[in-house]
Amino acid sequence: MIPGDIGTQLAAIVRAAAAVGELPPQAARMTAAGTWRPAPAQSGGAPGTYATSLPFALAGLTDRPPGAIAAALASQLSGAPGIAAADTTGGGYLTVTVTDAVLTGLAPRIVAAGPGCARSDALAGIFLPAPPQRDLAAAPGWRQAWRWQADDVSTRLAQAAGATIKTLAKRDFPPTAAPPPGPAPVAIEIEYAGADAVRYALTRTAADRADKMGRQIPVSHGSENPFAAVSLAHADAASVLRWAADLRIERGEPGAPAPGLLGHPRERQLLDVLSWLPERVAGAARRRRPQELTAYTEHVAASWLDCRESCPALPFGGRAAPTDAAVLAARLWLADAARTVLAAGLALIGVAAPERL
């Protein structure tokens, strides 16, 4: 969400510069979508800091070096609402740090957006034909199952990133090859591990390893099973909210928590990870690499579990439990934001987000 917000501000600055001749007219059509990366080491890499390579792309349209363009954009952004600092790093990257209020205010924004928290307009204007969804149990082998799942997830990713999707009729695709004699391996694995576990495993598998799948799909409920770890994190965040409701703990109306309430390093790290969801979804769609989404959901899950261990939201969380009602409310909003992002990621993969385990 936050990279997209900064990108909107940058787009307005670039359009204005093109309108007065400071940049070529074609620059007005360029955006920062797809150019964001974690802040480079020299910027400190603090949560709420983002770097874009947009100045390099703009420099390709002019005879100005990227560093000069980045400096000009930074001067325009500095002092803008929500911007704490803007500078040039890495010879031409524009590195932007948002204010504490913007970062801590992300949690209620995510909750308010619900499943739409993954959406962006990064692929707006792009038309993509998509195959119809097919039953994985009917796949003749793992290669075909991987392709079907990759198509399904890529379609959902592209749609979330703003692309226009047209689902084609089955007759527009060649018939599936007949399965070899004997039990279908994918159907057997679905019966053994469950459809959701198979879908998740297929999504996180690279194309060149699809043929090696089989009884390697884990079914344990421990952290060594990535699908179980993500499911556990979602159920854990949901349980925090459920227990808070049982205890009749109110978190108040949606609104940005006061600066400093989510100041623990793990709280800020979690907020930073959550802020990347739309960008990660768009990037995975653009590159047609669904495994980037599972890698991101696993990062969110680990960040949430680390955060709730150090910064519990509920009164029975031990010595680290909040004693201030405002801190408690802020942590409940953060728990709900983590739950919302994990649910959105799992929905894009095509699997259920359990409320309990």
C-alpha positions as a Markdown table, in Angstrom:
| # | Residue | x | y | z |
|---|---|---|---|---|
| 1 | Met | 0.0 | 0.0 | 0.0 |
| 2 | Ile | 2.6 | 2.5 | 1.0 |
| 3 | Pro | 4.8 | 2.2 | -2.1 |
| 4 | Gly | 1.6 | 2.7 | -4.2 |
| 5 | Asp | 0.8 | 5.9 | -2.2 |
| 6 | Ile | 4.3 | 7.3 | -2.8 |
| 7 | Gly | 4.0 | 6.3 | -6.4 |
| 8 | Thr | 0.9 | 8.3 | -6.8 |
| 9 | Gln | 2.7 | 11.4 | -5.4 |
| 10 | Leu | 5.6 | 10.7 | -7.8 |
| 11 | Ala | 3.3 | 10.4 | -10.8 |
| 12 | Ala | 1.8 | 13.8 | -10.1 |
| 13 | Ile | 5.3 | 15.3 | -9.8 |
| 14 | Val | 6.5 | 13.7 | -13.1 |
| 15 | Arg | 3.4 | 14.8 | -15.0 |
| 16 | Ala | 3.9 | 18.3 | -13.8 |
| 17 | Ala | 7.6 | 18.3 | -14.8 |
| 18 | Ala | 6.6 | 16.9 | -18.3 |
| 19 | Ala | 3.9 | 19.6 | -18.7 |
| 20 | Val | 6.5 | 22.4 | -18.3 |
| 21 | Gly | 9.2 | 20.8 | -20.4 |
| 22 | Glu | 11.5 | 19.7 | -17.6 |
| 23 | Leu | 11.0 | 16.1 | -18.7 |
| 24 | Pro | 10.0 | 14.8 | -22.2 |
| 25 | Pro | 6.3 | 14.4 | -22.8 |
| 26 | Gln | 6.5 | 10.6 | -22.8 |
| 27 | Ala | 7.7 | 10.7 | -19.2 |
| 28 | Ala | 4.1 | 11.7 | -18.2 |
| 29 | Arg | 3.1 | 8.1 | -18.9 |
| 30 | Met | 5.7 | 6.5 | -16.6 |
| 31 | Thr | 5.0 | 5.4 | -13.1 |
| 32 | Ala | 7.0 | 3.9 | -10.2 |
| 33 | Ala | 4.9 | 0.7 | -10.4 |
| 34 | Gly | 7.3 | -2.3 | -10.5 |
| 35 | Thr | 10.3 | -0.2 | -9.6 |
| 36 | Trp | 10.2 | -0.5 | -5.9 |
| 37 | Arg | 12.7 | -2.4 | -3.8 |
| 38 | Pro | 13.7 | -2.5 | -0.2 |
| 39 | Ala | 15.8 | 0.5 | 0.8 |
| 40 | Pro | 19.6 | 0.0 | 0.2 |
| 41 | Ala | 21.9 | -0.6 | 3.2 |
| 42 | Gln | 23.3 | 2.9 | 3.1 |
| 43 | Ser | 19.9 | 4.3 | 3.9 |
| 44 | Gly | 19.7 | 2.2 | 7.1 |
| 45 | Gly | 17.0 | 0.1 | 5.7 |
| 46 | Ala | 14.6 | 1.2 | 8.4 |
| 47 | Pro | 11.0 | 0.1 | 8.4 |
| 48 | Gly | 8.9 | 2.5 | 6.3 |
| 49 | Thr | 11.7 | 3.2 | 3.9 |
| 50 | Tyr | 11.3 | 2.4 | 0.2 |
| 51 | Ala | 13.6 | 2.9 | -2.9 |
| 52 | Thr | 12.5 | 3.2 | -6.5 |
| 53 | Ser | 14.6 | 3.0 | -9.7 |
| 54 | Leu | 12.2 | 5.3 | -11.5 |
| 55 | Pro | 15.0 | 8.0 | -11.9 |
| 56 | Phe | 17.0 | 5.5 | -14.0 |
| 57 | Ala | 14.0 | 5.0 | -16.4 |
| 58 | Leu | 13.5 | 8.7 | -16.7 |
| 59 | Ala | 17.2 | 9.3 | -17.3 |
| 60 | Gly | 16.9 | 7.1 | -20.3 |
| 61 | Leu | 14.6 | 9.7 | -21.9 |
| 62 | Thr | 16.9 | 12.6 | -21.2 |
| 63 | Asp | 20.6 | 13.5 | -21.1 |
| 64 | Arg | 20.5 | 14.0 | -17.4 |
| 65 | Pro | 22.1 | 11.5 | -15.0 |
| 66 | Pro | 19.8 | 9.4 | -12.8 |
| 67 | Gly | 21.2 | 11.0 | -9.6 |
| 68 | Ala | 20.2 | 14.4 | -10.8 |
| 69 | Ile | 16.7 | 13.3 | -11.6 |
| 70 | Ala | 16.4 | 11.5 | -8.2 |
| 71 | Ala | 17.6 | 14.6 | -6.4 |
| 72 | Ala | 15.0 | 16.8 | -8.2 |
| 73 | Leu | 12.2 | 14.3 | -7.3 |
| 74 | Ala | 13.5 | 14.1 | -3.7 |
| 75 | Ser | 13.3 | 17.9 | -3.4 |
| 76 | Gln | 9.7 | 17.8 | -4.6 |
| 77 | Leu | 8.7 | 15.1 | -2.2 |
| 78 | Ser | 10.5 | 16.4 | 0.8 |
| 79 | Gly | 7.9 | 18.0 | 3.1 |
| 80 | Ala | 5.0 | 16.5 | 1.3 |
| 81 | Pro | 2.2 | 15.0 | 3.6 |
| 82 | Gly | 3.3 | 11.7 | 5.0 |
| 83 | Ile | 6.9 | 12.0 | 3.9 |
| 84 | Ala | 9.6 | 12.1 | 6.6 |
| 85 | Ala | 12.6 | 12.1 | 4.2 |
| 86 | Ala | 13.5 | 11.7 | 0.6 |
| 87 | Asp | 17.0 | 11.4 | -0.7 |
| 88 | Thr | 19.2 | 9.9 | -3.5 |
| 89 | Thr | 21.0 | 6.6 | -2.8 |
| 90 | Gly | 22.9 | 4.1 | -4.9 |
| 91 | Gly | 23.8 | 6.5 | -7.7 |
| 92 | Gly | 20.3 | 7.3 | -8.7 |
| 93 | Tyr | 17.7 | 5.4 | -6.6 |
| 94 | Leu | 15.1 | 7.7 | -5.0 |
| 95 | Thr | 14.8 | 6.5 | -1.4 |
| 96 | Val | 11.8 | 7.7 | 0.6 |
| 97 | Thr | 10.9 | 7.3 | 4.3 |
| 98 | Val | 7.3 | 7.8 | 5.4 |
| 99 | Thr | 6.3 | 9.4 | 8.7 |
| 100 | Asp | 5.6 | 7.3 | 11.8 |
| 101 | Ala | 1.9 | 8.2 | 11.5 |
| 102 | Val | 1.8 | 6.8 | 8.0 |
| 103 | Leu | 3.5 | 3.5 | 9.0 |
| 104 | Thr | 1.5 | 3.0 | 12.2 |
| 105 | Gly | -1.7 | 4.0 | 10.4 |
| 106 | Leu | -1.3 | 1.2 | 7.9 |
| 107 | Ala | -2.9 | -1.5 | 10.2 |
| 108 | Pro | -6.4 | 0.0 | 10.3 |
| 109 | Arg | -6.2 | 0.9 | 6.5 |
| 110 | Ile | -5.5 | -2.8 | 5.7 |
| 111 | Val | -8.4 | -3.9 | 7.9 |
| 112 | Ala | -10.7 | -1.4 | 6.2 |
| 113 | Ala | -9.7 | -2.6 | 2.8 |
| 114 | Gly | -10.3 | -6.3 | 3.6 |
| 115 | Pro | -9.5 | -8.6 | 0.7 |
| 116 | Gly | -8.9 | -5.5 | -1.4 |
| 117 | Cys | -5.7 | -4.8 | 0.5 |
| 118 | Ala | -3.9 | -6.8 | -2.2 |
| 119 | Arg | -5.2 | -4.6 | -5.1 |
| 120 | Ser | -3.4 | -2.0 | -7.1 |
| 121 | Asp | -3.5 | -0.5 | -10.6 |
| 122 | Ala | 0.1 | -1.6 | -11.5 |
| 123 | Leu | -1.2 | -3.6 | -14.5 |
| 124 | Ala | -4.1 | -1.3 | -15.4 |
| 125 | Gly | -4.7 | -1.2 | -19.2 |
| 126 | Ile | -3.3 | -4.7 | -19.8 |
| 127 | Phe | -5.7 | -7.3 | -21.2 |
| 128 | Leu | -5.0 | -11.0 | -20.5 |
| 129 | Pro | -6.8 | -14.1 | -21.7 |
| 130 | Ala | -7.0 | -16.7 | -19.1 |
| 131 | Pro | -7.8 | -20.5 | -19.2 |
| 132 | Pro | -10.8 | -21.7 | -17.2 |
| 133 | Gln | -10.1 | -23.2 | -13.8 |
| 134 | Arg | -9.6 | -27.0 | -13.9 |
| 135 | Asp | -9.8 | -29.8 | -11.4 |
| 136 | Leu | -6.3 | -30.7 | -10.2 |
| 137 | Ala | -7.4 | -34.2 | -9.4 |
| 138 | Ala | -8.0 | -34.7 | -13.2 |
| 139 | Ala | -4.4 | -33.8 | -14.1 |
| 140 | Pro | -2.6 | -36.7 | -15.8 |
| 141 | Gly | 0.7 | -35.8 | -14.0 |
| 142 | Trp | 2.5 | -33.2 | -11.9 |
| 143 | Arg | 3.7 | -31.1 | -14.8 |
| 144 | Gln | 0.2 | -30.5 | -15.9 |
| 145 | Ala | -1.1 | -30.0 | -12.4 |
| 146 | Trp | 1.6 | -27.4 | -11.9 |
| 147 | Arg | 0.7 | -25.6 | -15.1 |
| 148 | Trp | -3.0 | -25.5 | -14.2 |
| 149 | Gln | -2.3 | -24.1 | -10.7 |
| 150 | Ala | 0.2 | -21.6 | -12.0 |
| 151 | Asp | -2.4 | -20.4 | -14.6 |
| 152 | Asp | -5.1 | -20.0 | -11.9 |
| 153 | Val | -2.8 | -18.1 | -9.4 |
| 154 | Ser | -1.3 | -16.0 | -12.2 |
| 155 | Thr | -4.8 | -15.0 | -13.3 |
| 156 | Arg | -5.9 | -14.0 | -9.8 |
| 157 | Leu | -2.6 | -12.1 | -9.3 |
| 158 | Ala | -3.0 | -10.2 | -12.5 |
| 159 | Gln | -6.6 | -9.3 | -11.8 |
| 160 | Ala | -5.7 | -8.0 | -8.3 |
| 161 | Ala | -3.0 | -5.9 | -10.0 |
| 162 | Gly | -5.5 | -4.2 | -12.2 |
| 163 | Ala | -5.3 | -6.2 | -15.4 |
| 164 | Thr | -8.5 | -7.0 | -17.4 |
| 165 | Ile | -9.1 | -10.7 | -17.5 |
| 166 | Lys | -11.1 | -12.6 | -20.1 |
| 167 | Thr | -11.7 | -16.3 | -19.2 |
| 168 | Leu | -11.6 | -18.3 | -22.4 |
| 169 | Ala | -13.8 | -21.3 | -23.2 |
| 170 | Lys | -12.5 | -24.8 | -22.8 |
| 171 | Arg | -12.8 | -25.3 | -26.5 |
| 172 | Asp | -10.1 | -22.7 | -27.1 |
| 173 | Phe | -7.5 | -25.0 | -25.4 |
| 174 | Pro | -6.1 | -28.3 | -26.6 |
| 175 | Pro | -7.6 | -31.4 | -24.8 |
| 176 | Thr | -5.7 | -32.7 | -21.9 |
| 177 | Ala | -3.5 | -35.7 | -22.6 |
| 178 | Ala | -5.0 | -39.0 | -21.4 |
| 179 | Pro | -3.4 | -40.1 | -18.1 |
| 180 | Pro | -1.1 | -43.1 | -18.0 |
| 181 | Pro | -2.6 | -46.4 | -16.9 |
| 182 | Gly | -3.0 | -46.8 | -13.2 |
| 183 | Pro | -3.9 | -44.4 | -10.3 |
| 184 | Ala | -3.5 | -40.7 | -11.1 |
| 185 | Pro | -0.6 | -39.5 | -9.0 |
| 186 | Val | -2.1 | -36.0 | -8.3 |
| 187 | Ala | -5.4 | -37.4 | -7.3 |
| 188 | Ile | -3.7 | -39.8 | -4.9 |
| 189 | Glu | -1.7 | -37.0 | -3.3 |
| 190 | Ile | -4.9 | -34.8 | -3.0 |
| 191 | Glu | -6.5 | -37.6 | -1.1 |
| 192 | Tyr | -3.5 | -38.1 | 1.0 |
| 193 | Ala | -2.4 | -34.5 | 1.9 |
| 194 | Gly | -5.6 | -32.5 | 1.0 |
| 195 | Ala | -6.4 | -30.2 | -1.9 |
| 196 | Asp | -5.2 | -27.1 | -0.2 |
| 197 | Ala | -1.9 | -28.5 | 0.8 |
| 198 | Val | -1.3 | -29.7 | -2.8 |
| 199 | Arg | -2.3 | -26.3 | -4.3 |
| 200 | Tyr | 0.0 | -24.5 | -1.9 |
| 201 | Ala | 2.9 | -26.9 | -2.7 |
| 202 | Leu | 2.4 | -26.5 | -6.4 |
| 203 | Thr | 2.3 | -22.7 | -6.1 |
| 204 | Arg | 5.6 | -22.5 | -4.2 |
| 205 | Thr | 7.4 | -24.9 | -6.6 |
| 206 | Ala | 9.5 | -23.6 | -9.4 |
| 207 | Ala | 8.6 | -24.8 | -12.9 |
| 208 | Asp | 11.8 | -26.9 | -13.2 |
| 209 | Arg | 11.0 | -28.9 | -10.1 |
| 210 | Ala | 7.4 | -29.7 | -10.9 |
| 211 | Asp | 8.2 | -33.2 | -12.2 |
| 212 | Lys | 9.9 | -34.0 | -8.9 |
| 213 | Met | 6.7 | -33.5 | -6.8 |
| 214 | Gly | 4.9 | -36.4 | -5.2 |
| 215 | Arg | 5.0 | -37.7 | -1.7 |
| 216 | Gln | 7.3 | -34.9 | -0.8 |
| 217 | Ile | 4.3 | -32.7 | 0.0 |
| 218 | Pro | 4.4 | -32.3 | 3.8 |
| 219 | Val | 1.4 | -33.0 | 5.9 |
| 220 | Ser | 2.7 | -32.2 | 9.4 |
| 221 | His | 1.4 | -29.3 | 11.4 |
| 222 | Gly | 4.8 | -28.1 | 12.5 |
| 223 | Ser | 6.7 | -25.0 | 11.4 |
| 224 | Glu | 8.8 | -27.2 | 9.0 |
| 225 | Asn | 5.7 | -27.4 | 6.8 |
| 226 | Pro | 5.4 | -23.9 | 5.0 |
| 227 | Phe | 1.7 | -24.3 | 4.4 |
| 228 | Ala | 1.0 | -25.3 | 8.0 |
| 229 | Ala | 3.1 | -22.4 | 9.2 |
| 230 | Val | 1.1 | -19.9 | 7.2 |
| 231 | Ser | -2.2 | -21.5 | 8.2 |
| 232 | Leu | -1.1 | -21.4 | 11.9 |
| 233 | Ala | -0.1 | -17.7 | 11.7 |
| 234 | His | -3.6 | -16.8 | 10.2 |
| 235 | Ala | -5.4 | -18.9 | 12.8 |
| 236 | Asp | -3.2 | -17.4 | 15.6 |
| 237 | Ala | -4.0 | -13.8 | 14.5 |
| 238 | Ala | -7.7 | -14.7 | 14.3 |
| 239 | Ser | -7.6 | -16.3 | 17.7 |
| 240 | Val | -6.2 | -13.1 | 19.2 |
| 241 | Leu | -9.2 | -11.2 | 17.9 |
| 242 | Arg | -11.6 | -13.9 | 19.0 |
| 243 | Trp | -10.2 | -14.0 | 22.5 |
| 244 | Ala | -10.3 | -10.2 | 22.7 |
| 245 | Ala | -14.0 | -10.3 | 21.8 |
| 246 | Asp | -14.6 | -13.0 | 24.5 |
| 247 | Leu | -12.9 | -10.7 | 27.0 |
| 248 | Arg | -15.0 | -7.8 | 25.8 |
| 249 | Ile | -11.9 | -5.8 | 25.0 |
| 250 | Glu | -12.6 | -2.8 | 22.7 |
| 251 | Arg | -10.1 | -1.5 | 20.2 |
| 252 | Gly | -12.1 | 1.6 | 19.2 |
| 253 | Glu | -13.0 | 3.0 | 15.8 |
| 254 | Pro | -10.6 | 2.6 | 12.9 |
| 255 | Gly | -8.0 | 5.3 | 12.9 |
| 256 | Ala | -4.2 | 5.8 | 13.0 |
| 257 | Pro | -2.8 | 4.8 | 16.3 |
| 258 | Ala | -0.9 | 7.6 | 18.0 |
| 259 | Pro | 2.7 | 7.8 | 16.9 |
| 260 | Gly | 4.9 | 5.6 | 19.2 |
| 261 | Leu | 2.3 | 3.1 | 20.1 |
| 262 | Leu | 3.6 | 0.5 | 17.7 |
| 263 | Gly | 7.2 | 1.4 | 18.3 |
| 264 | His | 8.8 | -2.0 | 19.1 |
| 265 | Pro | 11.2 | -3.1 | 16.4 |
| 266 | Arg | 9.2 | -6.2 | 15.7 |
| 267 | Glu | 6.0 | -4.3 | 15.4 |
| 268 | Arg | 7.6 | -1.9 | 13.0 |
| 269 | Gln | 9.1 | -4.7 | 11.0 |
| 270 | Leu | 5.7 | -6.4 | 10.7 |
| 271 | Leu | 4.1 | -3.1 | 9.5 |
| 272 | Asp | 6.9 | -2.8 | 6.9 |
| 273 | Val | 6.3 | -6.3 | 5.6 |
| 274 | Leu | 2.6 | -5.8 | 5.4 |
| 275 | Ser | 3.1 | -2.6 | 3.4 |
| 276 | Trp | 4.5 | -4.5 | 0.5 |
| 277 | Leu | 1.5 | -6.7 | -0.3 |
| 278 | Pro | 0.1 | -5.0 | -3.4 |
| 279 | Glu | 3.7 | -4.5 | -4.8 |
| 280 | Arg | 4.5 | -8.2 | -4.2 |
| 281 | Val | 1.3 | -9.3 | -5.8 |
| 282 | Ala | 1.9 | -7.1 | -8.9 |
| 283 | Gly | 5.5 | -8.2 | -9.2 |
| 284 | Ala | 4.5 | -11.9 | -9.1 |
| 285 | Ala | 1.8 | -11.2 | -11.7 |
| 286 | Arg | 4.2 | -9.3 | -13.9 |
| 287 | Arg | 6.8 | -12.0 | -13.9 |
| 288 | Arg | 4.3 | -14.9 | -13.8 |
| 289 | Arg | 6.1 | -16.3 | -10.8 |
| 290 | Pro | 3.4 | -17.4 | -8.3 |
| 291 | Gln | 6.1 | -18.7 | -6.0 |
| 292 | Glu | 6.9 | -15.1 | -5.1 |
| 293 | Leu | 3.5 | -14.9 | -3.4 |
| 294 | Thr | 4.1 | -17.9 | -1.2 |
| 295 | Ala | 7.5 | -16.6 | -0.3 |
| 296 | Tyr | 5.8 | -13.3 | 0.8 |
| 297 | Thr | 3.0 | -15.0 | 2.8 |
| 298 | Glu | 5.7 | -17.1 | 4.6 |
| 299 | His | 7.6 | -13.9 | 5.4 |
| 300 | Val | 4.4 | -12.3 | 6.8 |
| 301 | Ala | 3.6 | -15.4 | 8.8 |
| 302 | Ala | 7.1 | -15.5 | 10.4 |
| 303 | Ser | 7.0 | -11.7 | 11.1 |
| 304 | Trp | 3.6 | -12.0 | 12.8 |
| 305 | Leu | 4.6 | -14.9 | 15.0 |
| 306 | Asp | 7.8 | -13.1 | 16.0 |
| 307 | Cys | 5.9 | -9.9 | 16.7 |
| 308 | Arg | 3.1 | -11.5 | 18.8 |
| 309 | Glu | 5.8 | -13.3 | 20.8 |
| 310 | Ser | 7.5 | -10.1 | 21.8 |
| 311 | Cys | 4.5 | -7.8 | 21.7 |
| 312 | Pro | 1.4 | -9.7 | 22.8 |
| 313 | Ala | -1.9 | -7.9 | 22.5 |
| 314 | Leu | -3.8 | -9.6 | 25.3 |
| 315 | Pro | -3.6 | -9.2 | 29.0 |
| 316 | Phe | -2.5 | -12.8 | 29.6 |
| 317 | Gly | 0.6 | -12.3 | 27.4 |
| 318 | Gly | 3.0 | -12.3 | 30.3 |
| 319 | Arg | 5.3 | -9.5 | 31.3 |
| 320 | Ala | 5.3 | -8.1 | 27.8 |
| 321 | Ala | 1.5 | -7.7 | 27.8 |
| 322 | Pro | 0.2 | -4.1 | 27.4 |
| 323 | Thr | -1.0 | -2.3 | 30.5 |
| 324 | Asp | -2.2 | 0.8 | 28.5 |
| 325 | Ala | -5.5 | 0.5 | 26.7 |
| 326 | Ala | -4.2 | 2.5 | 23.7 |
| 327 | Val | -1.3 | 0.1 | 23.2 |
| 328 | Leu | -3.6 | -2.9 | 23.5 |
| 329 | Ala | -6.0 | -1.4 | 20.9 |
| 330 | Ala | -3.1 | -0.7 | 18.5 |
| 331 | Arg | -1.8 | -4.2 | 18.8 |
| 332 | Leu | -5.3 | -5.6 | 18.1 |
| 333 | Trp | -5.4 | -3.5 | 14.9 |
| 334 | Leu | -2.0 | -4.9 | 14.0 |
| 335 | Ala | -3.2 | -8.5 | 14.6 |
| 336 | Asp | -6.2 | -7.9 | 12.4 |
| 337 | Ala | -4.0 | -6.4 | 9.7 |
| 338 | Ala | -1.7 | -9.5 | 9.8 |
| 339 | Arg | -4.8 | -11.7 | 9.6 |
| 340 | Thr | -6.2 | -9.8 | 6.7 |
| 341 | Val | -3.0 | -9.9 | 4.6 |
| 342 | Leu | -2.5 | -13.6 | 5.2 |
| 343 | Ala | -6.1 | -14.3 | 4.3 |
| 344 | Ala | -5.7 | -12.2 | 1.1 |
| 345 | Gly | -2.5 | -14.1 | 0.2 |
| 346 | Leu | -4.1 | -17.5 | 0.8 |
| 347 | Ala | -7.2 | -16.5 | -1.3 |
| 348 | Leu | -5.0 | -15.6 | -4.2 |
| 349 | Ile | -3.3 | -19.0 | -4.0 |
| 350 | Gly | -6.7 | -20.6 | -3.9 |
| 351 | Val | -6.7 | -22.1 | -0.5 |
| 352 | Ala | -8.7 | -21.6 | 2.7 |
| 353 | Ala | -7.5 | -19.4 | 5.6 |
| 354 | Pro | -8.4 | -21.4 | 8.7 |
| 355 | Glu | -9.8 | -19.5 | 11.7 |
| 356 | Arg | -8.8 | -22.3 | 14.1 |
| 357 | Leu | -6.3 | -25.2 | 14.0 |
